[in-house]
């Protein structure tokens, strides 16, 4: 990603290619939000329709010329594509346009790199970044192509440098994976400790910026970082939540948000963090009810849950941002059932910001927990601390 002087946001031209996908306009709007979250400044947008990507330039030479002219007109110093580009397409576009060209995948990796705070989070982001770079070596070392040797020679300095770089990256990936195995082992130890305490585990999941961290803070009176931006939270935070009606405490975890076309490398790298959702007894699926594209966002979350093996974990839907709904979209009831894959799923409407509906959520959680586990004598008599932290939790 580019930076202008004094770290000002880099003027960036956004490019979206419509291959017949529904909600294309919303997708490009989301790219703009991602760009701003990553420290870029969108100055213009260019869209086009194609049946299939051009193998060499993704958009074809004519449209690439338009991108070059529009970038020059608006003073853009970088071009950002909404779709993933192959290494060859990225290299060819940069040569054709004369500017750095990046894609949605790299942008998400950059944002994750900026937001990761814990040791575990940084390791996971670095793993995904190294895996991404390993496919781009030919682009990074294209200036060495002239050094590949003369007639009768096999290889040469250029090829040697590429192989050396590939070996360094592969060694780095191996070391990071070994360190993440230790982190995963530590998390498994923590989970076994919770299981021995007969703890009911709840994980917050949802599309990025749906309000998970705000809801987490409202429920357990914590101060987890929450902001109106994409991927404000990357590191898992776990606290205990006391449910008076159930007469016991439960474990509540705030996890990373999902997004459309989340790079598979990131899903794979964040396995240790996402394991919280897989091992949960209940998923609080937080939905931005004020976003007109919430059905598509829900579908994207379900897709990632399936990818990590959490599709069968019971869910309670939390339709958040009730305070942002106009009269026409305001629900008749704040608690009902919503059909997902032909099955009724309990749903609660609330505003994590104002607190309206939180009592209904607590009551719904209590009913679920009472069905799953009986109240303990000690906890039923000790509702003092809503924000106890598990010893050794990773933050």
C-alpha positions in Angstrom: 0.0 0.0 0.0 1.2 3.5 -0.8 1.7 6.4 1.5 2.0 10.1 0.6 4.2 12.6 2.5 3.6 13.1 6.2 1.6 9.8 6.2 -1.4 11.5 4.6 -4.0 9.0 3.2 -2.8 7.9 -0.3 -5.2 9.1 -3.1 -6.6 5.9 -4.6 -8.6 4.9 -7.6 -11.1 2.1 -6.9 -11.9 -0.4 -9.6 -14.9 -2.8 -9.6 -15.7 -5.4 -12.2 -19.3 -6.6 -12.4 -19.4 -10.2 -13.5 -23.2 -10.3 -13.0 -23.1 -10.6 -9.2 -26.0 -9.3 -7.2 -25.5 -6.2 -5.0 -22.5 -5.0 -7.0 -23.0 -1.4 -5.9 -23.0 -2.4 -2.3 -19.8 -4.4 -2.8 -18.0 -1.4 -4.3 -19.2 0.8 -1.4 -17.8 -1.7 1.0 -14.4 -1.5 -0.8 -14.5 2.2 -0.2 -15.0 1.6 3.5 -12.2 -0.9 3.5 -9.9 1.5 1.8 -10.6 4.2 4.3 -10.1 1.7 7.2 -6.7 0.8 5.6 -5.6 4.5 5.5 -6.3 5.2 1.9 -8.3 8.0 0.4 -10.7 7.0 -2.5 -10.7 9.8 -5.0 -12.5 8.2 -7.9 -14.3 4.9 -8.9 -14.4 3.1 -12.2 -16.7 0.2 -12.9 -17.2 -2.1 -15.9 -19.0 -5.3 -16.9 -17.4 -8.4 -18.1 -18.4 -12.0 -18.6 -15.0 -13.3 -17.4 -11.7 -11.8 -16.3 -9.1 -11.0 -19.0 -6.2 -13.4 -18.4 -3.5 -10.8 -18.8 -5.0 -7.5 -17.5 -8.2 -8.7 -15.7 -10.1 -5.8 -17.4 -8.7 -5.7 -20.9 -6.3 -3.2 -22.5 -9.0 -0.6 -23.4 -10.3 -0.4 -19.8 -6.7 -0.4 -18.5 -6.1 2.7 -20.6 -9.2 4.3 -19.0 -7.9 3.4 -15.5 -4.6 5.1 -16.4 -6.3 8.3 -17.6 -8.7 8.5 -14.7 -5.9 8.0 -12.1 -3.9 10.8 -13.7 -6.9 13.1 -13.8 -7.6 12.6 -10.1 -4.0 12.5 -8.9 -4.3 8.9 -7.7 -1.0 7.3 -6.6 -2.5 3.8 -6.3 -5.1 1.6 -8.0 -7.2 -0.8 -5.9 -9.3 -3.6 -7.4 -12.3 -5.1 -5.6 -11.5 -8.6 -6.8 -8.5 -10.8 -6.2 -5.8 -10.4 -9.0 -3.4 -13.1 -10.0 0.3 -12.3 -9.7 0.6 -12.0 -13.5 -2.4 -9.7 -13.8 -1.1 -7.5 -11.0 2.3 -7.3 -12.6 0.9 -6.6 -16.1 -1.5 -3.9 -14.8 1.3 -2.1 -13.0 3.4 -2.0 -16.2 0.5 -0.8 -18.2 -0.8 1.8 -15.8 2.5 2.9 -14.3 1.2 2.9 -10.7 1.1 0.4 -7.9 -1.9 -1.9 -8.3 -3.3 -3.8 -5.3 -6.4 -5.9 -4.7 -9.0 -6.6 -2.0 -7.0 -9.5 -0.5 -3.9 -7.4 0.2 -5.9 -4.6 1.6 -7.6 -6.8 4.1 -4.2 -8.2 5.0 -2.9 -4.7 5.6 -5.8 -3.8 7.8 -5.4 -6.9 9.8 -1.7 -6.1 10.2 -2.6 -2.6 11.5 -5.2 -3.8 14.0 -3.5 -6.9 15.5 -2.5 -6.2 19.0 -1.8 -9.5 20.7 1.2 -11.8 20.1 -1.2 -14.4 18.7 -3.0 -11.9 16.4 0.3 -10.6 15.0 1.6 -14.1 14.4 -1.6 -15.1 12.5 -1.5 -11.9 10.3 2.2 -12.4 9.5 1.5 -16.0 8.5 -1.2 -15.0 6.1 0.9 -12.1 4.7 3.9 -14.4 4.1 1.7 -17.0 2.3 0.3 -14.2 0.1 3.8 -12.9 -0.7 5.1 -16.4 -1.6 2.8 -16.3 -4.7 4.1 -12.8 -5.7 7.9 -13.5 -5.9 8.0 -13.2 -9.6 6.6 -9.7 -9.3 9.0 -8.6 -6.5 12.1 -9.8 -8.4 11.1 -9.0 -12.0 14.0 -6.5 -12.2 16.3 -9.6 -12.1 14.9 -11.2 -15.3 17.7 -9.7 -17.4 20.2 -11.6 -15.2 18.9 -15.1 -16.1 22.0 -16.0 -18.1 23.0 -16.3 -21.8 22.8 -19.0 -24.4 23.6 -22.5 -23.1 23.2 -21.3 -19.5 20.5 -22.7 -17.1 19.3 -20.3 -14.5 21.5 -17.5 -13.3 21.6 -14.8 -10.6 17.9 -13.8 -11.1 16.6 -17.3 -10.7 19.0 -17.9 -7.7 17.6 -14.8 -6.0 14.0 -15.9 -6.5 14.8 -19.3 -5.1 16.6 -17.8 -2.2 13.7 -15.5 -1.4 11.2 -18.4 -1.7 13.3 -20.4 0.7 13.4 -17.6 3.2 9.6 -17.1 3.1 9.0 -20.8 3.4 11.3 -21.0 6.4 9.5 -18.0 7.9 6.1 -19.7 7.3 7.3 -22.9 8.9 8.6 -21.0 12.1 5.3 -19.1 12.4 3.2 -22.2 12.1 5.3 -23.9 14.8 4.7 -20.9 17.1 1.0 -21.0 16.4 0.9 -24.7 17.3 2.1 -23.7 20.8 -0.5 -20.9 21.0 -3.3 -23.4 19.9 -2.0 -25.8 22.6 -2.3 -23.0 25.2 -5.8 -22.2 24.1 -6.8 -25.9 24.3 -5.5 -26.0 27.9 -7.6 -22.9 28.7 -10.7 -24.6 27.2 -10.2 -27.8 29.2 -10.0 -25.7 32.3 -13.3 -24.1 31.4 -14.8 -27.5 30.6 -13.7 -28.8 34.0 -15.6 -25.8 35.6 -18.7 -26.9 33.6 -18.7 -23.5 31.9 -21.2 -22.7 29.1 -19.2 -21.1 26.3 -20.8 -18.4 24.1 -19.0 -16.8 21.1 -20.0 -13.5 19.4 -19.8 -13.9 15.6 -21.0 -11.6 12.8 -20.1 -9.5 9.8 -17.5 -6.8 10.5 -18.9 -3.6 12.0 -22.1 -5.3 13.1 -21.5 -4.1 16.6 -20.1 -7.2 18.3 -17.6 -5.4 20.5 -20.2 -2.8 21.5 -22.6 -5.6 22.5 -19.8 -7.4 24.3 -18.9 -4.3 26.4 -22.6 -3.7 27.2 -23.1 -7.2 28.4 -20.0 -7.6 30.6 -19.2 -4.0 31.4 -15.8 -4.4 29.7 -13.8 -1.9 27.7 -12.9 -3.9 24.6 -12.0 -1.7 21.7 -15.1 -0.8 19.6 -15.3 1.7 16.7 -17.4 2.4 13.7 -15.0 0.9 11.3 -14.3 -2.4 9.6 -12.2 -4.9 11.6 -12.0 -2.8 14.8 -11.5 -6.1 16.7 -9.0 -8.8 15.7 -7.9 -10.3 19.1 -10.3 -12.6 21.0 -11.3 -11.3 24.4 -13.1 -13.6 26.9 -15.0 -12.6 30.0 -17.5 -14.2 32.4 -21.1 -13.0 32.2 -23.4 -13.6 35.1 -27.0 -14.5 34.2 -29.2 -14.0 37.2 -32.2 -15.8 35.8 -30.1 -18.8 35.1 -28.3 -18.6 38.4 -24.8 -19.1 36.9 -22.0 -17.5 34.9 -21.2 -18.2 31.3 -18.0 -17.6 29.2 -18.5 -14.9 26.6 -15.9 -14.4 23.8 -15.6 -11.5 21.3 -14.0 -12.7 18.0 -12.9 -11.2 14.7 -15.6 -10.1 12.3 -16.2 -11.8 8.9 -16.5 -10.1 5.5 -17.4 -11.0 1.9 -14.6 -12.9 0.2 -12.5 -13.2 3.3 -9.1 -14.5 2.0 -8.8 -18.2 2.6 -5.3 -17.7 3.9 -6.6 -15.5 6.7 -9.3 -18.0 7.6 -6.6 -20.7 7.7 -4.1 -18.4 9.6 -6.7 -17.4 12.2 -7.7 -21.0 13.0 -6.6 -20.7 16.6 -8.8 -17.6 17.1 -11.8 -18.9 15.1 -11.6 -22.1 17.2 -13.5 -20.2 19.8 -16.6 -20.3 17.6 -16.1 -23.9 16.6 -15.9 -25.0 20.3 -18.7 -22.8 21.6 -22.0 -24.1 23.0 -23.8 -21.2 21.5 -23.1 -18.5 18.8 -24.5 -15.0 19.3 -24.8 -14.1 15.6 -24.8 -10.3 15.6 -26.5 -8.7 12.5 -26.5 -5.0 11.5 -30.3 -4.7 11.2 -29.8 -1.1 9.8 -27.8 -2.3 6.8 -30.1 -3.0 3.8 -27.7 -5.8 2.8 -28.0 -7.7 6.1 -29.4 -10.9 4.4 -26.2 -11.2 2.2 -24.0 -10.4 5.2 -25.7 -13.2 7.2 -25.1 -15.6 4.3 -21.4 -14.6 4.2 -21.0 -15.3 8.0 -22.7 -18.7 7.5 -20.2 -19.4 4.7 -17.2 -18.8 7.0 -18.8 -20.7 9.8 -19.1 -23.7 7.5 -15.5 -23.3 6.4 -14.3 -23.5 10.0 -16.6 -26.4 11.0 -19.0 -24.3 13.2 -22.1 -24.6 11.0 -23.8 -27.0 13.5 -23.3 -24.9 16.6 -26.6 -23.5 17.9 -27.2 -19.8 17.2 -29.1 -17.0 18.8 -29.6 -14.1 16.3 -29.0 -10.6 17.6 -30.4 -7.9 15.2 -28.4 -4.9 16.5 -28.7 -1.1 15.8 -32.4 -1.0 16.6 -32.0 2.7 17.3 -30.9 3.3 13.6 -34.1 1.7 12.1 -36.8 4.0 10.7 -40.5 3.5 11.4 -41.1 1.4 8.3 -38.4 -1.2 9.2 -39.0 -1.2 13.0 -40.0 -4.7 14.2 -43.5 -5.4 15.5 -41.9 -7.6 18.2 -38.4 -7.4 19.7 -38.2 -11.1 20.1 -39.3 -13.8 17.6 -38.1 -16.7 15.5 -36.2 -16.4 12.2 -36.0 -19.2 9.7 -32.5 -20.3 8.7 -32.0 -23.2 6.4 -35.6 -24.3 7.1 -35.1 -24.2 10.9 -36.5 -21.6 13.3 -33.8 -19.7 15.2 -34.5 -17.5 18.1 -34.0 -13.8 17.4 -33.7 -10.6 19.5 -33.8 -7.0 18.3 -31.8 -4.6 20.4 -29.5 -1.6 20.4 -26.1 -2.3 22.0 -25.4 1.4 22.0 -28.5 2.6 23.9 -29.1 -0.6 25.8 -32.7 -1.2 24.6 -33.5 -4.9 24.3 -30.5 -6.1 26.4 -32.8 -7.4 29.1 -34.6 -9.5 26.4 -31.2 -10.9 25.3 -30.2 -11.7 28.9 -33.5 -13.5 29.4 -33.2 -15.5 26.2 -29.6 -16.5 27.1 -30.8 -17.5 30.6 -33.5 -19.8 29.1 -31.0 -21.5 26.8 -28.4 -22.0 29.6 -31.0 -23.3 32.1 -32.0 -25.9 29.5 -28.4 -26.9 29.0 -27.1 -26.7 32.5 -28.6 -26.6 36.0 -27.7 -23.6 38.2 -24.8 -24.1 40.7 -25.2 -23.3 44.3 -22.1 -21.1 44.6 -22.9 -19.1 41.5 -26.6 -18.7 42.3 -25.5 -17.1 45.6 -22.7 -15.0 44.2 -23.8 -12.6 41.5 -21.1 -10.1 42.4 -18.7 -10.0 39.5 -19.8 -9.7 35.9 -16.4 -9.1 34.5 -14.1 -11.7 35.9 -11.4 -12.7 33.4 -10.2 -16.2 32.9 -6.6 -16.7 34.1 -4.2 -16.9 31.2 -6.6 -15.7 28.6 -4.9 -14.3 25.5 -5.5 -10.6 24.7 
